[in-house]
Amino acid sequence: MTSSDTKTLSPTRDAGSDRAAIRAPILLLCLESHRPFAPAARLSLVGLDEITFGRGAARSFERVPPRRLAVRVDDAWMSTNHARLGKVLGRFTIEDSGSKNGTRVNGEPVTRAALADGDLIELGRTFFVFREGLEVAPDDPPVVEVSSDGAKAPGLATLLPSLARAYETLGVIARATLPILVTGETGTGKEVTARAIHALSGRPGAYVAVNCGALPESLVEAELFGHRRGAFSDAKEDRPGLVRAADRGTLFLDEIGELRPPAQAALLRVLEEREVRPIGATSPVKVDVRFVSATNRGLERMVEAGTFRADLFHRLAGHRIELLPLRERREDLWLVAASLIERHAGADAARVRLHPSAARAMFEHVFPGNARELEKVLGAALALAAGGEVTLDHLPPWARGEAPAEEPATAANDGAGEPLREELVRLFREHKGNVSAVARVMGKARMQVQRWMKRYGIEPEAFKK
């Protein structure tokens, strides 16, 4: 080949590079408390100078040239010309337009208020959350409506663009045979996600779930891999085991970090060889199983400590998805709640409605138990409401601002409280006096932070200058 025959190749273009995420101000319509099953919506504020809000015969989002968006909601408690959102000195500000029922920000009535990241806005019985800079793709549509029943699979509905992209990727991965590791705090919905993966996979076999932490150590391998009759004293008959029960389907291994080393070695062989040898059998049996594992423990730390096999970890973590706790996705609270309401209210789910004070209290609660705690709260509230409107009286004591028994009041001059006061001051300074932001960072309810403010004489206004 001569020099005249050669040429320099141009680098190929990454198709995904055109969708590199940017940070943008977003307004999220999270809940209409009089009809909680109405779709949520994500509104991009990019390129807008003003957003007006008012009551309409039906929900609508109308772009008005040159840089205005008119939002109409079917909310009888909202005035025809209720409020406007605009920029004042570079900051988004909400201003009431003389509405009958007023405008609230973080539960407080306002005529005009500069917004901070995470602020909760109430117009009539409709709740919005303002986010100062969420990561969005440049080609995302300006308005996106989201509903729990419109998700690709139950449990995969979200208003957060980054999480939506993670779910989109999960939908693609689900159709492959790659093992998936689901991580997250207790109660974040790991099994719901595993069921969604199975539903999206198109695999014709069964979905089989096993809690590895609940298996007796002496029977782990027999339960997972099966046994032949007579293999041990209690083996009265042949049993295929859970792995073979999930053939051509999905095996969900919950609490995978609890699996003991001998069973880890045997599971690794199944993953590598795609075959299982029942106890007492002389030859292996081929299997076609998709493995989904879940844990709320740090498997990487367990690998470093030598309590979990590194090779098994890498096999199980073909693709990973981390589920966010509810305190980090407050905007999705009622998307998560919708499926839980249907589970508890059944045919009466469409009649469920919430008083704004009850909805507000639930938005402000951090739900340390995540979706599991949310389900418990909703189940009790719906039972107590008996088909009527859910009010504060149907919710736990925290909803009414009552201090939990485990947090007794301490004197403001108690020396043990000084580190807490210093931490509060630091966070208020960092978040410019935003009580909701401080509560989220601390993983506490807004009401608890307000109690601490009163106890230690902290005025958030002093940090907004």
N, C-alpha and C positions, 0 to 999 in steps of 0.2 A: 504494500500500500504506500503510495507516494504522498508527499506533503500536500499535494493538490487534492488528494482524495479525502483528506481529514477535515472534520469541522467540530467546533465546540458546541456541545449540547446546552440548551437553556434549562435552568432548573424547572422541574414540574411545579405546577401551582397546586397548593393544598386547597381542595374544595371547601374544607371547613374554615379556612382562614377568613373568608368573606363574612363568616358569622361570629367573628371574635367578639366576645362579650364586652359591652360598655356599661358604665354606671349611669343610671338615669333616675330622675324623680318619678315616683309611681304613686297613684292613689288606688287603693284596693277596696272595692265594695264587698264587705265580708258577710253582711247579714241584714236581712229584713226581718225583724223579730216577730212581726205579725204573720210572716210566711217564711219560715226558716228553710224550706226546701227550694226557694227561688234561687236561680244560679248566682254564684258570686261572679265578680268581674274585676279585671285588672286594667287600669287606665293609665297609659303613658302620658306624662305631662310634658314630654319633650316637644318643643316648638309651640307651646301654648302660653299665652299671657293671662288668660282668665278662664275659669270654669264656673258656670252658673248651675245652681241646683233648684229643682222645684218639682211639684207634684204633676203627674201626667196620667192619662188614661192607661198607658202602658209604659214599660221601661223603654227608654231610648237614649242614644248617645249621638248627638248631632253636631258635626263640625261646622262652625259658623265662621266664614272668612272675616278677617285674615287669620286670627290666632286665638279663637275662642271655641270652647266645647260646652254645649248645653246638655246637662244630664237631667233626665226626667225619670221619676220613680213612682210606681203605683202605690203610694203611701198616703193614706188619708190623714195622717198626723203631720205631713209635710205641707208647707204653704206653697202656693203656685210660684211665688218668687221667694225662695227660702233663704238662700245664702250664696255667696260667691267666694271663690278661691283665686287669689291672684298673687303677683309678686310685688313686694314692697321692699325697696333697698336690697334686692337680690334674694330675699327670703320669701317663701310661700306663706301667705297669711290667709286665714279664714275669717270672713266677716258676715255676720248675720244681716239679712236684708229686711229686718222688721217683721220676722215670721211670728206666727201666733204661738207656737210651742218652743221657740228658741233654738239655739245651737249650743252644743256642749263639746268641750275638748277635755278628754280624760275625766269625764264625769262632771266637770265644772261648767256652769252656764257662762257663755262669753258673748260679747258683742263683736269683739275683734281680737284675734290672737295669732301671733307668729307661731308657725308649726315647727316642731322638732321631729327627728326620725322616730317612728313608732307611735306617734300620737294617735289616740282613738277619737274619732269625730262622730257625733250623733246629730243627725238631722231627722226630726220626727222620730220614727222607729227604725230608721235605716242607719247602719253602722259602717263607717269607713276607717281604714288605717292608712296613714300617710307614711311613706317610706322615702327617705331623702336620696338614697342611691342604691338601687338594686341592680344586680347584673342582668342585663337583657341583651339579646342578639339584635344587631342593627336592623334586621329584616323582620323582627317581631311586629305583628299588627298592633295598631295603637289601642285597640280595645279587644280584650279576650274574655269571653264568658266561660265559666267553669262550673260544673255540677258534679255531685258525687255519682249520679247515675249515668253521667256522660263519660266517665273515665274508661280507659281501655280495659280495666279490670277493677273490681272492688278494692278500695284502699289506695288507689293510685291517683287521686284527685288533689291538685295543689294550685294555689295562686302564685307560688314563688317560682320565678323563671328558672333558677338554677336547679331546683328540685324537679321541675317539669322536664328539664333536659335529662336529668338522671333517670327519671321514669321512662323517658323516650328510649334512652340507651338500654335500659333494662328490658323493654319490650322487644328489642332486636336480639339481645343476648338470650332471652327466654326461649327463642326458637332454635338455638343451638343446644349442644349437649354439655357445654362447659359448666363445671360445678360453680355454684354461687355461694358466697359467704355474706350473710346479712348481719350487721352489727348495730348496736344501739342500746340505750338504757332499757331497763325493765319497763314493760308496758308500752313501748313505742310501736307495737304492731308488727313484730317480726314474722309471726305465723300468718297474719293477714297478707303480708308481702310474699311469703312463700306460696300461699294459695294462689295469689295473683300470677306469680311466675308459672305455676303449673297450668293455670287457665290460659295464659298467653302462649304456652309452649306448643299446644296442639298435640301433645302426646296422648295416645289413646288409653294408656294404662291408668292405674289408680294413683291417687295422692295418698301417701302414707306418712303419718307423723309419729315421731317418737321423741320422748323427753329423755335424753341421755342421763340426766341427773337422777331420774326416777328408776332407772334400771338397777336391780340388785347386781352387785359386782360379780357374783358367782354365776349369774345367768346372762350377762351382757352378750357374750358371743352366741349363745344358744338363741337368744331373742332376735339378734340381728341376722345371723347367718343360718339359723335352722339346725335341726339335728335329725339323725336317723333313730328309729325305734331301738331301744336298748343301749344307746350311746352312753347313758348314765342312768342312775337308779330311778329317776322320775320320768325318764323318756319312754312313755307308754306307747307312743305312736310317732310316725314321721311328721315333722313340721317344717314348712318351707322357710320360715324366718321372715323378718320384715323387709330385708333387701329384695328377696324374690317376690314378696307380695307387691312390691312397687315396680316389678318388671314392666318395661315400656311406659312407665309413669314417672312419678317424682317421689323421692324419699326425703322427708324433712327431718334433719337431725338437730333438734333444739338443744340448747345448752351443751354444745359440742365440746366445750372446754372441760366438762365433767367426765369425759370418757377416759378410762384408765389406760395406762401404757400398753398392756397386752391387747386390748380391744383396738387401740390406735393402730398397732402393727397389722392386725387382721383387716381393718378397714382400709388401710393403705394398699394392701394387696388387692382388695376388691376394686379400688379405683384404678390401679395400674393394669391389672390383668382382665378387668371386666368379667370376672367370674367369682363365684362364691363356693366354698367347700363346707357343707353342713358338718357339724360335729358327728363323728362316727362314719362319715362317708369316705369312700376310697378314691373318688374322682370328683373334680369340680363341675359346677353347672354354670354355663354362660348366662350373663344377665345384661339387660339394657336398661340402665337406671340413671335418671338425672338426680344428682345430689344437690340439695340446698341445705346449708348449715347455718346456724344462728348462735350468737353468743352476746352476752353483755359484759364479758370479761376481755381483757386485753390479751389476745392470743400471742401477739408478738412478745410481750413480756413473759408469757408462759414458756415460749420457745427459748428465750434467753435464760430463763431459770431452769430449763431442762425438764419441765413438767408436761410439755406438749411437743410432739415430734415436728421438727422443722419441715421434713419432706411431706408429711401429711398436711401441715398448714398450707404449704404452697400448692398442693393438689386441690385442697378444698377452696382456696381463694382464687379460682380461675377468674372470677369477676367479683368485685366487692361493692356493696352499697351500704352506706351508713344512714340509718334512720334518725332524723332530728327529733329531739324532745319537743313537746308541745310549747314550752316556753320560748323556743327559738323559731316557732312557726305559728305564732298567735293568729296570724291572718287566716290560717287554715282551720281554726278551731271548729267552725260550724260545717265545714266540708267533712271533717272527721266525725262530727256529731251526727250528721244526717243519717249515715248508715246505722249508727247506734240507736237513734230514735226509731228507725224502722224496725229494728230488732225487738225493741221493748214495747212500742206502741202498736205494732202490727197494722191492721186495717185502719186504725184510728190515727196513723202517723200524719196524714194530710191535715188533720184538725189541730195539730200541736202548734201552739204559739207561746211567746214569752213576753212578759212585761219587760220594758226596757231596762229597769233597774236590775232584774235578774240576769238579762243578757250582759249588761255592763259588768256586773260582779264576776261573771264567768270569764269575760275577756280579761279582767284584771288579775284573776287567779293564775298562778304559775303551774298548777297541776303537776306536782312532783312525781305523782304516780302515772303521769302521761295518759294515754288513751284508756288504760285500764281504770284509772281513777275517774276519768271523764264518764266512762260507761256506768260506773257505780253511782256517780252523782246524778246522771240523767235518769237512770233506772228508778232511783228513789223519788226524784222530783216528779216524774211522769205518773208514778203510782199515787203520790200525794195529791197531785193536781186533779186526778180522776177525770181527765178529759177536758178540764178547764185550762185557763192560762197559768203557766208556770210563773210563780212570783218568788220574791226573796224568802218568804216563809217556807217554801218547798226545798230550799237549798241548805247546805250545811252552815254552821255558825260563822265560818269565815266570810260568807257572802254578806252578812249583816255587820261586819266589822268587829266581831267579837274575837278577842285574843284567844288563841288556842291554849289549852291547859298546860301544854309543855313549855310555853313561853311566858312565865309570870313576869309582871312588871318589875323593873329594878329601879332603884333611885338614880336620878341623873348624875349624882356625884359619886356613884359607885365606881371605884377605880377600875373594876373589871370591864366596865363599858367603854373606857376611853379608846381602846383599839378599834372598837366598832364605830365610834364617833369619827375617828380619824379616817377610817375607810370610807364612811359615808361622805365626809367632806371631800375626800379625794375624788370619789366617783361623781359627786355633784359638780365639782369643778371640771372634770373631764367631759361630762355630758351636758354642761351649760345649764344646770338646774332642772333637767328633764327627769321628773320623778319616775315615769314609766320606764325610761331607759335604765335608770339605776336599779329599779326592781328587777328588770330582766337580767341584768348582769349578775345580780346577787342571787338570782333564782328564788326570789321572794315575791309574795303578793304586794301589789301597790299599797294596799291598806296597811300592811305590816311596816313598809318603809315610812308611811305617813305617821304611824305611831312612834317610830324611832325619831323622826324629825321633831315631833312634839316633845318627846322625852329629852332630846339633846339640844333643843332650841335652834334647830337648823332651818333657815329660811331659803328655799330654792331660788327666790327672786334675786338674792344677792349674787348668784352665780350666773345670771343671765346677762349681765352687763358686759 
